[in-house]
Amino acid sequence: MRTSGGMQDVAQRILVLGGDGYLGWPTAMAFSRAGHRVAVVDNFAKRQWELELGVRPLFHVPTLHERVRAWREVTENDIELHVGDLTDYAFVESVIDDFRPDTVVHYGEQPSAPYSMIDVRTATYTQANNVIGNLNVLFAIRDRSPDTHLVKLGTMGEYGTPDIDIEEGYLTVDHKGRSHTFLYPKTPGSMYHLSKVHDSHNIHFATRIWGLRATDLNQGVVYGVETDESALDPRLATSFHYDEVFGTALNRFCVQAVIGFPLTVYGKGGQTRGYLNIRDTIQCVSLAAANPAGPGELRVYNQFTEQFSVLELAERVKTAGKHLGWDVGLEHTPNPRKEMEEHYYNAQHSKLLDLGLQPRLLNEELIDTMLVKIADQRERIDPTTFVQNIRWVPESLESVPAGGAQRR
């Protein structure tokens, strides 16, 4: 059923992979509240990574089992829970076969670029976990529920920062008098983003060869403390992170501002990306589910609402803090990443707007609201996690020119 915004009226069976995460849990609640039958899958790996790195979400996050029970108590709606690993094909196949979802919303991957760049262990884990898990989902849909629509969370980071406009997923190339449309060329900047590129190509294959239906949501950087559903009860909080590994730029800046820690802007701060509010993530996924791709179709939507440089975000947080009477400083710190700090960036993002997306744009009131809610959790903030010295390039290679040294 086609809809112009919000959740569709016809109930679906929605399977959310990665249902314990920052985006997965709010997505599951939103679909459940709208009257859909919802099931979530998770193996709780994110909680293990947090223990490994000594970080934790800003808000206390009960176990997923406890949150599901709280959701039933608060709303009298149900969310089914399946515990297992997407790299286990037998498990994935059994869940798909038993639940027969109309839509699979796939968040179930290692989501952090810094984590993927710590060392060879985290890099290979990220690649194996993400790519194999996604492949298992594709095969299980093909063999057990071929009409299921896969809504996969991709990332704008797949594109990199090319010196031309970024189209929505595809690029038509005219070459020597002939023309062909390809998936837009990808130049990812981390092992994590590279794993998402592999996912995109595998999904493209599955739609072309097997006739599956899929929507790849190339999402920008997400910010925000809560959604309509998580605000209903403290036990429904989502895993808002502010540390260097799992926290995104605006979320980290807001937490730093609350405790008077200088906002850590990497390098010059000219790195420009697409951003969106967490509530708009839920809206975009809902629109994709309500308007499914056809058999054999891979749609690619660039999922963000605004573009900012890192320095622009920091300045906005600094201004908002000043209006609250806070003295917010700003510090340019060495950039641990290998990336251009000044570059052209113009990404197209009209397809979700055409479906009815109503963006919540970043304004001072929204930042103020975030700052106030974060300030309520001031005692849980650990400033030692802001910088963890994860470098994209080891010191031994820093003198090597971009592209590597030439062999003679």
C-alpha positions as CSV (number, residue, x, y, z in Angstrom):
1,M,0.0,0.0,0.0
2,R,1.4,3.4,-0.9
3,T,1.3,6.1,1.7
4,S,2.4,9.8,1.8
5,G,3.9,9.7,5.3
6,G,4.0,7.8,8.6
7,M,3.1,4.2,9.0
8,Q,0.8,2.5,6.5
9,D,-2.7,1.4,7.4
10,V,-2.3,-2.3,6.3
11,A,-0.6,-4.4,9.0
12,Q,2.6,-6.1,8.0
13,R,4.9,-8.7,9.6
14,I,8.1,-6.7,10.2
15,L,11.3,-8.4,11.2
16,V,14.0,-6.0,12.6
17,L,17.5,-7.4,12.5
18,G,19.7,-5.7,15.1
19,G,16.7,-4.9,17.3
20,D,18.8,-4.1,20.4
21,G,20.6,-1.1,18.8
22,Y,20.4,2.7,18.7
23,L,18.2,2.5,15.6
24,G,16.8,-1.0,15.7
25,W,15.0,-0.8,19.0
26,P,13.2,2.5,18.2
27,T,12.2,1.1,14.8
28,A,10.7,-2.0,16.3
29,M,8.7,0.1,18.8
30,A,7.4,2.4,16.1
31,F,6.2,-0.4,13.9
32,S,4.6,-2.2,16.9
33,R,2.9,0.9,18.1
34,A,1.4,1.4,14.6
35,G,-0.2,-2.0,14.7
36,H,2.2,-4.2,12.8
37,R,3.3,-7.6,14.0
38,V,7.0,-7.1,14.9
39,A,9.8,-9.5,15.7
40,V,13.4,-8.5,16.5
41,V,16.7,-10.4,16.2
42,D,19.9,-9.7,18.0
43,N,23.0,-11.5,19.4
44,F,23.9,-8.7,21.8
45,A,27.3,-8.3,20.3
46,K,27.2,-4.5,20.7
47,R,27.0,-4.9,24.4
48,Q,30.2,-7.1,24.3
49,W,32.0,-4.4,22.2
50,E,31.1,-1.8,24.8
51,L,32.6,-4.0,27.5
52,E,35.7,-4.6,25.4
53,L,36.3,-0.9,24.9
54,G,35.1,0.3,28.3
55,V,32.3,2.5,27.0
56,R,28.6,2.6,27.8
57,P,25.5,4.5,26.5
58,L,24.6,7.7,28.1
59,F,21.2,6.5,29.3
60,H,20.8,3.3,31.3
61,V,19.6,0.7,28.8
62,P,17.9,-2.4,30.3
63,T,18.4,-5.7,28.6
64,L,16.4,-6.3,25.4
65,H,14.2,-8.8,27.3
66,E,13.5,-6.2,29.9
67,R,12.7,-3.6,27.3
68,V,10.3,-6.0,25.5
69,R,8.5,-6.7,28.8
70,A,8.3,-2.9,29.5
71,W,7.0,-2.3,26.1
72,R,4.2,-4.8,26.6
73,E,3.4,-3.2,30.0
74,V,3.4,0.4,28.7
75,T,1.6,-0.1,25.4
76,E,-0.1,-3.5,25.6
77,N,1.6,-4.2,22.3
78,D,3.9,-7.1,21.7
79,I,7.4,-7.5,20.2
80,E,8.7,-11.0,19.5
81,L,12.3,-11.7,20.4
82,H,14.7,-14.1,18.7
83,V,18.3,-14.4,20.0
84,G,20.9,-15.6,17.5
85,D,23.7,-14.6,15.1
86,L,23.1,-13.7,11.5
87,T,26.3,-15.5,10.5
88,D,24.6,-18.7,11.5
89,Y,22.6,-19.6,8.4
90,A,20.5,-22.3,10.1
91,F,19.3,-19.7,12.6
92,V,18.5,-17.0,10.0
93,E,16.7,-19.5,7.8
94,S,14.6,-20.7,10.7
95,V,13.5,-17.2,11.7
96,I,12.6,-16.2,8.1
97,D,10.8,-19.5,7.6
98,D,8.8,-19.3,10.8
99,F,8.0,-15.6,10.7
100,R,7.6,-15.1,6.9
101,P,8.1,-11.4,7.1
102,D,6.6,-8.9,4.6
103,T,9.5,-6.6,5.4
104,V,13.0,-7.3,6.8
105,V,14.6,-4.2,8.2
106,H,18.3,-5.0,8.4
107,Y,20.3,-3.1,11.0
108,G,22.1,-6.2,12.2
109,E,25.8,-5.3,11.5
110,Q,28.8,-3.9,13.3
111,P,28.1,-0.2,12.8
112,S,31.3,1.7,13.7
113,A,34.0,2.9,11.3
114,P,36.5,3.5,14.2
115,Y,35.9,0.0,15.6
116,S,36.7,-1.5,12.2
117,M,40.0,0.4,12.1
118,I,41.4,-0.6,15.5
119,D,43.4,-3.6,14.2
120,V,43.3,-6.6,11.9
121,R,41.0,-8.5,14.4
122,T,38.3,-5.8,14.4
123,A,38.7,-5.2,10.6
124,T,38.3,-8.9,9.7
125,Y,35.5,-9.3,12.2
126,T,33.6,-6.4,10.7
127,Q,34.0,-7.6,7.2
128,A,33.0,-11.2,8.0
129,N,30.2,-10.4,10.4
130,N,28.6,-7.8,8.1
131,V,29.0,-9.4,4.7
132,I,28.3,-13.0,5.6
133,G,25.3,-12.0,7.8
134,N,23.8,-10.1,4.9
135,L,24.4,-12.9,2.5
136,N,22.7,-15.3,4.8
137,V,19.7,-13.0,5.0
138,L,19.6,-12.8,1.1
139,F,19.7,-16.6,0.7
140,A,17.1,-17.2,3.4
141,I,14.7,-14.8,1.8
142,R,15.4,-16.4,-1.6
143,D,14.7,-19.9,-0.4
144,R,12.0,-19.4,2.3
145,S,10.2,-16.1,1.6
146,P,11.0,-14.7,-1.8
147,D,8.3,-12.1,-1.7
148,T,9.8,-10.4,1.4
149,H,11.0,-6.9,0.9
150,L,14.5,-6.3,2.3
151,V,15.0,-2.8,3.7
152,K,18.8,-2.6,4.3
153,L,20.5,0.2,6.2
154,G,23.4,1.3,4.0
155,T,25.5,4.4,4.5
156,M,26.4,7.6,2.7
157,G,30.0,6.7,3.6
158,E,30.0,4.1,0.7
159,Y,30.3,7.0,-1.8
160,G,33.2,8.7,-0.2
161,T,33.7,12.4,-1.3
162,P,33.9,12.4,-5.1
163,D,34.5,15.6,-6.9
164,I,31.1,15.3,-8.7
165,D,27.5,15.2,-7.5
166,I,26.5,12.1,-5.6
167,E,23.4,10.6,-7.3
168,E,20.9,8.3,-5.5
169,G,22.5,5.0,-6.0
170,Y,23.1,4.9,-9.8
171,L,25.1,6.8,-12.4
172,T,24.6,6.7,-16.1
173,V,27.8,6.7,-18.0
174,D,28.2,7.8,-21.7
175,H,31.3,6.2,-23.1
176,K,32.5,6.0,-26.8
177,G,29.0,6.5,-28.1
178,R,27.3,4.1,-25.8
179,S,25.5,4.5,-22.5
180,H,25.0,2.3,-19.5
181,T,23.7,2.8,-15.9
182,F,25.8,1.4,-13.1
183,L,25.6,1.4,-9.3
184,Y,27.3,4.7,-8.4
185,P,31.1,4.2,-8.0
186,K,32.1,3.7,-4.3
187,T,35.2,5.0,-2.6
188,P,34.7,4.0,1.1
189,G,36.9,5.5,3.8
190,S,37.0,2.6,6.4
191,M,36.8,-1.1,6.6
192,Y,33.3,-0.7,8.0
193,H,32.2,1.4,5.0
194,L,33.8,-1.1,2.7
195,S,31.8,-3.9,4.2
196,K,28.6,-1.9,3.4
197,V,29.8,-1.6,-0.3
198,H,30.1,-5.4,-0.4
199,D,26.6,-5.6,1.0
200,S,25.2,-3.3,-1.7
201,H,26.8,-5.3,-4.5
202,N,25.5,-8.5,-3.1
203,I,22.0,-7.1,-2.8
204,H,22.2,-5.8,-6.3
205,F,23.2,-9.3,-7.5
206,A,20.3,-10.9,-5.5
207,T,17.7,-8.6,-7.2
208,R,19.1,-8.9,-10.7
209,I,19.7,-12.7,-10.6
210,W,17.1,-14.0,-8.2
211,G,14.4,-11.4,-8.6
212,L,14.4,-10.3,-4.9
213,R,13.0,-6.9,-3.9
214,A,15.2,-4.6,-1.9
215,T,15.6,-1.0,-0.8
216,D,19.1,0.2,0.2
217,L,18.9,3.2,2.5
218,N,22.2,5.0,2.3
219,Q,21.9,6.8,5.6
220,G,23.8,9.9,6.7
221,V,25.0,10.6,10.2
222,V,22.2,10.2,12.8
223,Y,21.8,12.4,15.8
224,G,19.2,12.5,18.6
225,V,18.4,11.4,22.1
226,E,15.0,9.8,21.8
227,T,12.0,9.0,19.6
228,D,8.3,9.3,20.3
229,E,8.2,5.7,21.6
230,S,11.4,5.7,23.7
231,A,10.1,8.9,25.5
232,L,7.1,7.0,26.8
233,D,9.1,5.3,29.7
234,P,12.8,5.4,30.9
235,R,13.0,1.7,30.5
236,L,12.5,2.1,26.7
237,A,15.6,4.2,26.2
238,T,17.8,3.6,23.2
239,S,21.6,3.2,23.2
240,F,22.7,6.8,22.7
241,H,26.5,6.8,22.5
242,Y,28.9,9.8,22.7
243,D,32.3,8.1,22.8
244,E,34.8,8.2,19.9
245,V,34.0,4.7,18.6
246,F,30.2,4.5,18.6
247,G,29.1,8.2,19.1
248,T,28.4,10.4,16.1
249,A,29.7,14.0,15.8
250,L,26.7,16.0,16.9
251,N,25.8,13.6,19.8
252,R,29.4,13.8,21.0
253,F,29.5,17.6,20.8
254,C,26.4,17.9,22.8
255,V,27.7,15.7,25.6
256,Q,31.0,17.6,25.6
257,A,29.2,20.9,25.9
258,V,27.2,19.7,28.9
259,I,30.3,19.1,31.0
260,G,32.4,22.1,29.7
261,F,34.7,19.9,27.6
262,P,36.1,21.6,24.5
263,L,34.3,20.3,21.4
264,T,36.8,18.1,19.6
265,V,36.7,19.1,15.9
266,Y,38.9,16.8,13.8
267,G,41.5,18.8,11.8
268,K,40.1,21.9,10.0
269,G,36.5,20.6,10.4
270,G,35.6,21.0,6.8
271,Q,34.5,17.4,6.4
272,T,31.0,17.6,5.1
273,R,28.3,14.9,5.4
274,G,24.6,14.4,5.3
275,Y,22.8,14.4,8.7
276,L,19.3,13.4,10.0
277,N,17.4,13.2,13.2
278,I,16.8,9.7,14.6
279,R,13.0,10.3,14.4
280,D,13.5,10.9,10.6
281,T,15.3,7.5,10.4
282,I,12.2,5.9,11.7
283,Q,10.1,7.9,9.2
284,C,12.3,6.9,6.3
285,V,12.3,3.2,7.1
286,S,8.5,3.3,7.5
287,L,8.1,5.0,4.1
288,A,10.3,2.4,2.5
289,A,8.3,-0.5,4.1
290,A,5.0,1.1,3.1
291,N,6.1,1.5,-0.5
292,P,8.0,-1.7,-1.3
293,A,10.3,-2.3,-4.3
294,G,9.0,-4.5,-7.0
295,P,10.4,-8.0,-7.8
296,G,13.9,-7.7,-9.3
297,E,14.2,-4.1,-8.2
298,L,16.9,-2.5,-6.0
299,R,16.0,1.0,-5.0
300,V,18.7,3.2,-3.5
301,Y,17.6,6.2,-1.4
302,N,20.1,8.7,0.0
303,Q,18.7,9.0,3.5
304,F,19.5,12.3,5.1
305,T,17.9,15.7,5.4
306,E,20.7,18.3,5.6
307,Q,24.4,18.7,4.9
308,F,26.8,20.2,7.4
309,S,30.5,20.4,7.9
310,V,31.9,19.2,11.3
311,L,32.9,22.7,12.2
312,E,29.4,24.0,11.4
313,L,27.9,21.5,13.8
314,A,30.3,22.5,16.5
315,E,29.5,26.1,16.1
316,R,25.8,25.4,16.3
317,V,26.3,23.5,19.6
318,K,28.5,26.3,20.9
319,T,25.8,28.9,20.1
320,A,23.1,26.8,21.7
321,G,25.2,26.3,24.8
322,K,25.9,30.0,25.1
323,H,22.1,30.7,25.1
324,L,21.8,28.3,28.0
325,G,24.5,30.3,29.8
326,W,27.3,27.8,29.3
327,D,30.8,28.6,28.3
328,V,31.4,26.1,25.4
329,G,34.9,25.9,24.0
330,L,36.0,24.5,20.7
331,E,39.3,22.8,19.9
332,H,40.8,21.6,16.6
333,T,42.4,18.3,17.3
334,P,44.6,16.0,15.1
335,N,42.4,14.1,12.7
336,P,42.8,10.3,13.4
337,R,41.1,9.5,10.1
338,K,42.5,9.4,6.5
339,E,40.1,11.8,4.8
340,M,40.0,15.1,3.0
341,E,39.1,17.9,5.4
342,E,38.1,20.3,2.6
343,H,36.2,18.9,-0.4
344,Y,33.2,19.3,-2.7
345,Y,30.1,17.5,-1.4
346,N,26.7,17.6,-3.1
347,A,24.5,14.6,-2.6
348,Q,21.1,14.2,-4.1
349,H,18.3,13.1,-1.7
350,S,14.9,13.7,-3.3
351,K,13.4,10.2,-3.4
352,L,12.3,9.9,0.2
353,L,10.9,13.5,0.0
354,D,8.9,12.4,-3.0
355,L,7.4,9.5,-0.8
356,G,6.3,12.0,1.8
357,L,9.3,12.5,4.2
358,Q,8.6,15.5,6.4
359,P,12.1,16.4,7.8
360,R,12.8,17.6,11.3
361,L,15.6,20.1,10.5
362,L,18.4,20.9,12.9
363,N,17.6,24.2,14.7
364,E,18.6,25.8,18.0
365,E,15.5,24.6,19.8
366,L,16.2,21.0,18.9
367,I,19.8,21.3,20.0
368,D,18.7,23.0,23.3
369,T,16.3,20.0,23.9
370,M,19.1,17.6,23.4
371,L,21.4,19.5,25.7
372,V,18.9,19.6,28.5
373,K,18.1,15.9,28.3
374,I,21.8,15.1,28.3
375,A,22.4,17.4,31.3
376,D,20.0,15.2,33.3
377,Q,22.5,12.4,32.8
378,R,25.6,14.4,33.6
379,E,26.8,12.0,36.3
380,R,27.0,9.2,33.7
381,I,29.3,11.0,31.3
382,D,32.9,9.6,31.1
383,P,35.1,12.2,29.4
384,T,37.9,9.6,29.0
385,T,36.0,8.0,26.2
386,F,35.9,11.1,24.0
387,V,39.3,10.3,22.5
388,Q,40.6,6.7,22.2
389,N,43.4,7.3,19.7
390,I,42.2,5.0,17.0
391,R,44.2,5.9,14.0
392,W,43.3,5.1,10.4
393,V,47.0,5.0,9.4
394,P,49.8,3.7,11.7
395,E,52.7,6.0,12.4
396,S,55.0,3.8,10.3
397,L,53.0,4.6,7.2
398,E,52.2,8.3,7.7
399,S,55.0,9.4,5.4
400,V,53.7,7.2,2.5
401,P,51.9,9.3,-0.2
402,A,48.2,8.9,-0.9
403,G,47.8,5.8,-3.1
404,G,50.9,4.2,-1.8
405,A,54.5,4.3,-2.7
406,Q,55.5,3.5,-6.3
407,R,57.6,0.4,-6.9
408,R,60.7,0.8,-9.0
